Amino acid sequence: MNSVLPDTSAWISWLRLGSPTGVRQAAGAGAAVWLSAVSVQELCAGARGKHQEAVQSIAGEFARAGRVLVPDLSDWKKTGLVLAQVAERFGYEQIGRNRLSNDALIAATALEAGAALATANVRHYRAIAGLSVVRFRPGSPT
């Protein structure tokens, strides 16, 4: 069974379209869809009104299904190493690394779980080698 981990940008796109269940369509038939605890934190911080309710509903649904990926120590270490490599390779200043830290953490958990990453923001993930990225287009299945 294929596994897909939507990042925060994918969830935001689906929430704005009013169809967070579109994640299942984007993942493809038979795919196991996961939710990142990092995305839950980002969504809770940014969502308001009906979107906050939708985030709570999604988080509850995935928790009940046992499909929430929570970064462990290994993920945090991998994230730090990737950020150091990205900074060295591309000359990112501290601020640039901080902006990528949550994305790198989501990528580390996707890699650990063997899941493809669904994102509406491929640019943030291009520097992370070995990651299978699903190009997400709002309103389309993939």
C-alpha positions in Angstrom: 0.0 0.0 0.0 1.3 3.5 -0.9 1.6 6.1 1.9 1.2 9.8 1.4 1.9 12.6 3.9 0.4 15.9 2.9 2.4 18.9 4.2 0.8 22.0 5.7 0.6 23.8 2.3 -1.5 20.9 0.9 -3.8 21.0 3.9 -4.2 24.8 3.6 -5.1 24.5 -0.1 -7.7 21.8 0.6 -9.2 23.8 3.5 -9.4 26.9 1.3 -11.2 24.9 -1.3 -13.7 23.8 1.4 -12.8 20.1 0.8 -10.2 18.8 3.2 -11.5 15.3 2.3 -9.9 15.9 -1.1 -6.7 14.5 0.5 -8.0 11.0 -0.2 -8.5 11.8 -3.9 -5.1 13.4 -4.2 -3.4 10.4 -2.6 -5.0 8.0 -5.0 -7.0 4.9 -4.5 -5.8 2.6 -1.8 -3.1 5.0 -0.5 -2.6 5.3 3.3 -2.9 9.0 4.1 -1.0 10.3 7.2 -1.2 13.6 9.1 2.0 15.2 10.5 1.9 16.5 14.1 4.0 19.4 12.7 1.2 20.3 10.3 -1.4 20.2 13.1 0.7 22.7 15.0 1.0 25.0 12.0 -2.7 24.7 11.0 -3.9 25.3 14.6 -1.7 28.4 14.8 -3.0 29.9 11.5 -6.6 28.7 11.2 -9.6 30.8 12.2 -13.3 30.2 12.5 -14.7 27.3 10.4 -11.1 26.4 9.3 -10.1 25.9 13.0 -13.1 23.6 13.4 -12.1 21.7 10.3 -8.5 21.3 11.6 -9.8 20.0 14.9 -12.0 17.5 13.1 -9.2 16.3 10.8 -6.8 16.0 13.7 -9.3 13.9 15.7 -10.1 11.7 12.7 -6.5 10.9 12.0 -5.7 10.4 15.7 -8.6 7.9 16.1 -7.3 6.1 13.0 -3.8 5.9 14.4 -2.4 7.8 11.4 -0.6 10.7 13.0 3.2 10.9 12.4 5.0 12.5 15.4 8.7 13.4 15.0 11.0 11.4 17.3 14.6 12.2 18.3 15.9 10.6 15.0 13.7 12.9 13.0 14.8 16.0 14.9 18.5 15.0 14.4 18.0 14.4 10.6 16.2 17.7 10.3 19.1 19.6 12.0 21.6 17.8 9.7 19.6 18.6 6.6 19.3 22.2 7.6 23.0 22.5 8.1 23.7 20.9 4.7 21.1 23.2 3.0 22.7 26.3 4.7 26.2 25.2 3.6 25.2 24.3 0.1 22.9 27.3 -0.6 24.3 29.9 1.8 21.1 30.3 3.7 21.3 32.6 6.7 19.8 31.6 10.0 16.5 33.1 9.1 16.2 31.0 5.9 16.9 27.8 7.9 14.3 28.7 10.4 11.7 29.1 7.7 12.5 25.7 6.3 12.8 23.9 9.7 9.1 22.7 9.9 9.2 21.6 6.2 12.4 19.7 6.9 10.9 18.0 10.0 7.8 17.0 7.9 10.1 15.6 5.2 12.1 13.7 7.8 9.0 12.0 9.2 7.8 11.3 5.6 11.1 9.6 4.8 11.1 7.6 8.0 7.6 6.4 7.3 8.4 5.6 3.7 5.6 8.0 2.6 5.5 10.3 -0.4 5.1 13.9 0.5 2.1 15.8 -1.1 2.8 19.6 -1.2 1.6 22.7 -2.9 5.1 24.2 -2.3 7.7 22.0 -4.0 10.3 24.8 -3.8 10.8 24.2 -0.1 11.5 20.5 -0.6 13.8 20.6 -3.6 17.0 20.8 -1.5 16.1 17.6 0.5 17.5 14.6 -1.4 15.8 11.3 -1.3 12.3 12.6 -0.8 9.5 11.4 -3.0 7.4 14.5 -3.6 3.8 14.4 -5.1 3.1 17.6 -6.9 -0.2 18.9 -5.6 -2.4 21.2 -7.7 -5.4 22.6 -5.9 -8.6 21.2 -7.4 -7.0 18.2 -9.1 -6.4 14.7 -7.9 -2.6 14.9 -8.1 
